[in-house]
Amino acid sequence: MAWVYLSICFACAGVIGYDIAVNRRRQPMGVMNAVYPITALYFGPLALAFYWRWARAARRPPAAAASVSREPVPRPAMAPAGDGTQAHTGQHAGHDMADRDGADRTGDPAPPGKQAEQGKPYWASMATEVSHCGSGCVLGDVISEFVIFALALTIAGTALWAEYIGDYILALILGIMFQYFAIAPMRGLGVRDGLRAAAKADVISLTAFEVGLFGWMAVMTFVLFPAPHQLMPDRAAFWLLMQIGMIIGFATSWPANVWLVKRGIKVPM
């Protein structure tokens, strides 16, 4: 069962990654190109469905087409001054072209600036926010778990305490990096101010995510599999249970992100 769900999650992450990279549907905020595939690593089909419905960016034209589209409109195509009929016709044609290139084209989602006009629900914005926060946590947790396992690190004879420390430190570092690349471009901040703002925005939500995950890891270690070395990162069952813990962490991080957005510390996505 663990291998089946892991395979499904990897496939979903691959579909999102392929769509972003190969189909030229890159996110307006660059860091989100990594967030959505990472989220699919533990949410699987739910993450894929959410991406397809609420987060899929409009297709970007090739460089050659983009360079052509930036050329000025030829003079004959422009309406002569004082000719109201031709001006109206040219304006109408321009709107038609914009509609064909924009969100109304069959199979294409709305451009980022038009999502609000199409009524993107509040819960979808918050889910994006929590996914962004959780991606740094998940990436840090995965790296830390493999490192601690490879080095056979323990504290007081238990690997769990070493995992707590390693997971939190790496999640904090990567979480702040993810937050920096979201906040700094939006607010036009330099490196120092951007890192300060990222830390302020991410520490609370990241800690809330890890509280849910760490609580589940304690259940894994002391209740479900109390025997030493029964459940380790080299087994698929371990990562299935960690995926459950990450989903729990997503849930415990949600209220913290809502509070941070309402206080203006974080900007809704």
N, C-alpha and C positions, 0 to 999 in steps of 0.2 A: 504493500500500500504506500509506503514511504517513497519507494522508487517511482511509482506511478505518478504521485502528486508532484514530486520533484521534477520529473520529466515534463509534466504539463506546465509547471511554472517556468521552466527554462524555455519551453517552446513559446509561451506567451511573451516572455521577455525578448526572445528572438524576433517575434513578429513585430513588436513595437520598435525595436532597434532597427530592423530592416525598413520599416515604414519611414522612420525618421531619416535614416542615412541614405538609403537607396531611392526611395520615393520622393526625396527632397522635401519632407515635411518637418523641417527643423523648427523648434520652438523659438518664439521671439526672445525669451529669456534662456540663454544658452545652457545654464545648469539644469534646466528641466529636460534636456535631451538625455541626461543620465538618470534623472529622478524617476521617470515613468518606467523604464526597463527594470530598475532596481526594485520599485514597488511591486512589479509583476513577479519578482522572485519569491515573494511570500504570499501575495494575494492572488496570483495566478489569473484565472479567467475573469474574476471581478475587476482586476486592474486593467486587463485588456478591454473589457466592455466599457469601463469608465473612460479610458483613453480615447476609444473610438467615438464615444458619444459627446464628451465634454472637452477633451484636451487635444484632439488631433488638429494640427495646424494646417493652414492652406498650403497647397503645393507651391514651391518656389520655382520660378522658371529657370532654365539653364542660363549660364552666363551670357551666351550669345543673344538669347532672346531678351534678357534683361537689358543688354546694351542697346538693342534696337528699340526697346520700349522707352528708353530714356531720351531718344532723339526728339528734337522739336517737331511739332506738327507742321507739315509742308504748308506754304502760304495758300495754294489753291484750295486746300481742304478747309480753310478758315472762312467764317462767314464775313462778307463785306460789311463795312460799317453802314448802318442805317437800314439794312435789309432785315426786318424783324422776322420774316418767315424763315429765311435761311439760318438766322441765328438760332431760332427756336429748334429748327431741324438738326443743326449741328450739336446743340446742347443735348437734345434728346438722344442722338446717336452716341454722344459721349457717355451718357448715363447707361445706355444699353451695353456699351463696351465694358464699363466698370462692373456692371452686373454679371457679364459673362466671365470676367476675370476674377470676380469676388466669390462671396459665399453662396450665391444663388446657383452656381454651376452644379450640375448633378454630381453627387458623390463628394463634393468638397465642403469642409466645415467652414464656419464663419471665421473671418480674420479676427485676431485678438481684439481689435478695437470695436468689433460689432457683437461680441459675445454678450455684453450687457444688454444690447438692444434686443437680442433674441431671447432674453429672459433666463440666462444661466442662473440656476437656483443658488441660494446662499450655501446650502449644504455642499454643493459641488465645489464652490470656491474654498470652503473650509477643508474639504477632502484633499484638494490640491495642496493647501497649506500644510496639512498634517503629513501628506506624502513627502513633501519637500523636507520637512523636519526629520521624518523617519528614515529617509534614504541615507543620511549621514550616519545615523545610529546603526542601521543595518550593515552598512559597509564596514564600519569600525568593529562591530561585533563579529562579523565573519572573519576578518583578518586576525583579530585578537584571539578568537577561539582556536584557529589553526596554529598560531604562534605558540600559545600556551601549551597546546597539546604536543607540538613538536619538541618543545623544550622541557616538557614534563614538569612544569612549574606548579607548586602548591604553596599554600599558606596554612599553617597549623594542621598540616597533613591532609588538607582538602583542596582540590583544584577549584572548587566553586569560588572561594574567596579571591584567588588569583584571577579568575575569570571576571569577577565583578570589577576589580580594579582595572584590569587591562581593557575590558570592554568599555568601561565608562570613559577612560582617558582617550582611547582612540575614537570613540563615538563623539566625544566633545571636540576633538581636533577636527575631524572630518565634518562634523555638523556645523561648526563655525565657518569652515571653508565653504560649505554649500550655501550657508546663509549669507556669507560675504558676497559671493558671486550673484546673489539675488538682490541684496540691499544696495550694494555700492553702485551698480549701474543705474538702478532706479532713482537713487537720490543724488547721484553725481558725487560720491564721496571718494576721498583719497584712501590710501591703504590704511593708515592709522585710524582715521575716523570710521572707515568702513568696517574694520575688525572690531572696533569698540561697539559699534551699532549691532554687528552680527552676534557678538557675545551676549549683549543685552537681550537681544531677541531670541536667542537659541538656547541659552542655558536652562531656562525654566521649562520650556517645552521638551527639550532633550531629556532633562532629568525625569520629567513625567513619563516619557516613553520608556526610559530604562527602568523606572519603578515597576511598571507593568511587566516588562520582560524579566527583570530580576526576580520578581515574586514567583513567576511561572518557573524559572530555572530552579528556584528552591524547591518547588513542588516536584519537579523532575528528579532532583538529586536525592531528596530526603523521603519522598512518598512513593513516586512511581517506580524508580529504579535505585533503591538504596544500596545495592551491592556495589562494591568498588569495581571500577572499570567495566561495568555492565553496559553503560551508554556513553560512548565517546564520539568525538567529531569525525572519526573515520568510518562511521556507520550512518546509513541513510536515515534510520529511525531517529537519530539525534537531531538531524536537520529538519525532519518533519515536525518534531516537537518544538524546535527553535522557531519554525515558521508560525506555529500556533502562538508562541510567546511574542513574536513580533506583531501579530495581529492584536494581541492583548495590549501590547505597548502602544499601538496605533490608537486603540480605544481610550487608554488612560491619558494619552497626549492631547486628545481632542479638546477637552475642557480648557486646558492650559493655553492652547492656541486661540481658542475663542476669546479668552480673557485678554491675551496679548493683542489681538486685533482690535478689540473694543477699547483698549487703553491707548491705541495708536502706536504701540511699540513695534508691531508687525503690520505690514501692508497686505490686505487680502489679495490673493492671486486670481 
